[in-house]
């Protein structure tokens, strides 16, 4: 099989022409306990992932002790997808390019729910039906907010053959879920809620606050943190900086196609089509359509790492973050993902010796987004990171290259010794 048949983008011989960053935005690695060689090793892994041709754009931002050591982009935001012609106008990706975080949005939505709990406006152990009475149908009357945050709500997917257009109609999706019969009693089984949990959590936010999730996020996170776009969907004035999503790699067939259909309710081609639709930029999908730069995503996780503080402003109480990131149960085989997972109430957790965020990252917390987006914080390394990609490949060389990149970040950002933690704590 020829490589071009693998549905990949064109990769130029000279990567400098498709690389974008401002050196003034990156601190000297020595000032945060790293070497320039370590940082350049990470960047070489980014270049290697790009060279596979399975993501037209990759943006990355890594903070160490709160300081940016990498904030770069490589590739094209638009115009260099697998099916684009050579004459298609190309738009270079930059650190200002906005990408969809997909399921990494779940952590943000979960933290908004935790904020309501922090303020005493909800209780995570309350039944969902206390806030949404119509949810108490078909055996879901005892399902709690806690169950939903921990992917144990029993409604991991919408009914079979649901029209993908539901993405643009969150109220209709929520109404379907109110009527759905759970696959198991709440709390009995870990089953990844790819989209469903977000619609219910978003409805709770709206009914309790009187604000849409977009308005609540803007008021409580985006404005105090100076975020330009870190929100559900993307305002029209920013859409000239958005990266398109591309289905790449070998087209999944049989078992892989069934696997994706179970989780997403659609094929990779359908996901590409519907998430590039302008209506997806208009709607609110609490589980999957926050648009952000890599720097903004890293900034959010750095704030969580700093005990909820950003530039002297207390966004979340430290105990709220601790509660949100505690493992909810022993690692368990997830019915939907068909993988052993460690969940907290919102985040996916790392593991040792190898986990989602690299090597020996058991205390790391964050989330994956649609196969190849990684956003996380690692307290053992004083690290907050985001790796955003526009290419979505389930089968092909792109995924191993991404795994190598994430592992390389953990290996080059060494875990802190107790003396180093003290040294940085007093600065």
Long-range contacts (C-beta under 8 A, 24 or more apart in sequence): 3-53, 6-53, 6-54, 6-248, 6-249, 6-250, 6-396, 6-397, 7-82, 7-247, 7-248, 7-249, 7-250, 7-251, 7-393, 7-396, 8-52, 8-53, 8-54, 8-82, 8-248, 8-249, 8-396, 9-53, 9-54, 9-55, 9-56, 9-75, 9-76, 9-80, 9-81, 9-82, 9-84, 9-246, 9-248, 9-391, 10-53, 10-80, 10-86, 11-50, 11-51, 11-53, 15-47, 15-50, 15-51, 15-74, 18-74, 18-75, 18-76, 18-92, 18-93, 19-72, 19-73, 19-74, 20-72, 20-73, 20-74, 20-92, 20-93, 20-94, 20-95, 21-71, 21-72, 21-73, 21-95, 22-71, 22-95, 25-68, 25-71, 25-95, 26-68, 26-69, 26-70, 26-71, 27-67, 27-68, 27-69, 29-64, 29-69, 31-67, 32-64, 32-65, 32-67, 32-69, 32-382, 32-424, 33-64, 33-65, 33-414, 33-416, 33-420, 33-424, 34-64, 34-69, 34-412, 34-413, 34-414, 38-412, 38-413, 39-69, 39-70, 39-412, 41-408, 41-412, 42-70, 42-405, 42-408, 42-409, 42-412, 43-70, 43-72, 45-401, 45-404, 45-405, 45-408, 45-409, 46-72, 46-74, 46-387, 46-405, 47-74, 48-401, 48-404, 48-405, 49-398, 49-401, 49-402, 49-404, 49-405, 50-74, 50-75, 51-401, 52-396, 52-397, 52-398, 52-401, 53-248, 53-398, 54-248, 54-249, 54-391, 54-393, 54-396, 54-397, 54-398, 54-399, 54-401, 55-246, 55-248, 55-372, 55-389, 55-390, 55-391, 55-393, 55-398, 56-80, 56-81, 56-93, 56-243, 56-244, 56-246, 56-390, 56-391, 57-93, 57-97, 57-99, 57-243, 57-389, 57-390, 57-391, 58-93, 58-387, 58-388, 58-389, 58-390, 59-93, 59-95, 59-97, 59-99, 59-293, 59-294, 59-386, 59-387, 59-388, 60-294, 60-385, 60-386, 60-387, 60-388, 61-95, 61-293, 61-294, 61-295, 61-297, 61-298, 61-385, 61-386, 62-298, 62-383, 62-384, 62-385, 62-409, 62-413, 63-298, 63-299, 63-302, 63-383, 63-384, 63-385, 64-381, 64-382, 64-383, 64-413, 65-382, 65-424, 66-302, 66-306, 66-382, 66-384, 68-295, 68-298, 71-95, 71-294, 71-295, 73-97, 73-294, 75-390, 77-241, 77-242, 77-243, 77-244, 77-390, 78-243, 78-244, 81-244, 81-246, 82-246, 82-247, 82-248, 93-243, 93-390, 94-241, 95-293, 95-294, 95-295, 96-241, 96-293, 97-241, 97-242, 97-243, 97-293, 98-229, 98-234, 98-238, 98-241, 98-242, 98-243, 98-291, 98-292, 98-293, 99-242, 99-243, 99-291, 99-292, 99-293, 99-294, 99-373, 99-388, 99-389, 99-390, 100-245, 100-275, 100-288, 100-289, 100-290, 100-291, 100-369, 100-370, 101-288, 101-289, 101-290, 101-291, 101-292, 101-297, 101-369, 101-373, 101-375, 101-388, 102-288, 102-289, 102-369, 102-370, 102-373, 103-194, 103-287, 103-288, 103-367, 103-368, 103-369, 103-370, 103-373, 104-290, 104-297, 104-366, 104-367, 104-368, 104-369, 104-373, 104-374, 104-375, 104-386, 105-198, 105-232, 105-285, 105-286, 105-287, 105-288, 105-289, 105-290, 105-369, 106-197, 106-198, 106-286, 106-287, 106-288, 106-346, 106-367, 107-346, 107-347, 107-365, 107-366, 107-367, 107-375, 108-217, 108-221, 108-230, 108-290, 108-300, 109-198, 109-201, 109-202, 109-205, 109-213, 109-286, 109-287, 109-346, 110-149, 110-201, 110-324, 110-345, 110-346, 110-347, 111-221, 111-304, 111-316, 111-320, 111-321, 111-324, 111-346, 112-201, 112-205, 112-213, 112-216, 112-217, 112-220, 112-221, 113-145, 113-149, 113-201, 113-204, 113-205, 113-346, 114-316, 114-320, 114-321, 114-323, 114-324, 114-345, 114-346, 115-220, 115-316, 115-320, 116-204, 116-205, 116-208, 116-209, 117-320, 118-316, 118-317, 118-319, 118-320, 121-208, 121-209, 122-204, 122-208, 124-149, 124-345, 128-153, 128-200, 128-204, 131-204, 131-207, 131-208, 132-178, 132-200, 132-203, 132-204, 132-207, 134-178, 135-177, 135-178, 135-200, 137-178, 137-179, 138-179, 138-180, 138-181, 138-182, 139-181, 139-182, 139-185, 140-180, 140-182, 140-186, 142-185, 142-186, 143-182, 143-186, 144-186, 144-187, 145-201, 145-204, 146-345, 147-186, 147-187, 148-193, 148-197, 148-200, 148-201, 149-197, 149-201, 149-345, 149-346, 150-190, 150-328, 150-329, 150-343, 150-344, 150-345, 151-190, 151-191, 151-192, 151-193, 151-197, 151-334, 151-341, 151-343, 152-186, 152-187, 152-188, 152-189, 152-190, 152-191, 152-328, 153-182, 153-186, 153-193, 153-196, 153-197, 153-200, 154-182, 154-183, 154-184, 154-185, 154-186, 154-188, 154-189, 154-191, 155-180, 155-182, 155-183, 155-193, 155-196, 155-197, 155-200, 156-183, 156-191, 156-192, 156-193, 156-194, 156-196, 156-335, 156-336, 157-193, 157-194, 157-195, 157-196, 157-262, 157-263, 157-265, 157-336, 158-195, 158-196, 158-265, 162-265, 164-265, 164-266, 164-270, 164-274, 165-274, 167-274, 167-275, 167-279, 167-280, 167-283, 167-285, 168-277, 168-279, 168-280, 168-282, 168-283, 169-283, 170-199, 170-202, 170-283, 170-284, 170-285, 170-286, 173-199, 174-199, 174-200, 174-202, 174-203, 183-335, 189-335, 190-329, 190-332, 190-333, 190-334, 190-335, 190-341, 190-343, 191-334, 191-335, 191-336, 192-263, 192-334, 192-335, 192-336, 192-337, 192-341, 193-287, 193-336, 194-263, 194-264, 194-265, 194-287, 194-288, 194-336, 195-264, 195-265, 195-285, 195-287, 195-288, 196-287, 197-287, 198-285, 198-286, 198-287, 198-288, 199-285, 199-286, 199-287, 201-286, 201-287, 202-284, 202-286, 205-286, 212-284, 213-284, 213-286, 214-284, 220-315, 221-300, 221-315, 224-310, 224-313, 224-315, 225-299, 225-300, 225-303, 225-310, 225-311, 225-313, 225-315, 227-292, 227-296, 227-299, 227-300, 228-293, 228-296, 229-291, 229-292, 229-293, 229-296, 230-290, 230-291, 230-292, 230-296, 230-297, 230-300, 231-290, 231-291, 232-283, 232-284, 232-285, 232-286, 232-289, 232-290, 233-280, 233-281, 233-282, 233-283, 233-284, 233-285, 233-289, 233-291, 234-281, 234-291, 238-291, 239-278, 239-281, 242-281, 242-291, 243-390, 244-276, 244-390, 245-271, 245-272, 245-275, 245-276, 245-390, 245-392, 246-272, 246-390, 246-391, 246-392, 247-271, 247-272, 247-392, 247-393, 248-391, 248-392, 248-393, 248-396, 248-398, 249-391, 249-392, 249-393, 249-394, 249-395, 249-396, 249-398, 249-399, 250-393, 250-395, 250-396, 252-394, 252-395, 256-394, 256-395, 259-338, 260-394, 262-336, 263-336, 263-337, 268-392, 268-394, 271-370, 271-392, 272-392, 288-369, 288-370, 292-386, 292-388, 294-386, 294-387, 294-388, 295-386, 297-375, 297-386, 297-388, 298-375, 298-384, 298-385, 298-386, 299-384, 300-375, 301-366, 301-375, 301-376, 301-377, 301-384, 301-385, 301-386, 302-377, 302-384, 304-365, 304-377, 304-384, 305-377, 305-379, 305-382, 305-383, 305-384, 325-349, 325-365, 350-376, 350-378, 354-407, 356-406, 357-406, 357-409, 357-410, 358-406, 358-407, 358-408, 358-409, 358-410, 358-411, 359-407, 359-410, 359-411, 360-410, 360-415, 361-410, 371-399, 372-398, 372-399, 372-402, 374-402, 374-406, 378-410, 378-413, 380-415, 380-416, 381-410, 381-413, 381-414, 381-415, 381-416, 382-416, 382-421, 382-424, 383-409, 383-413, 385-409
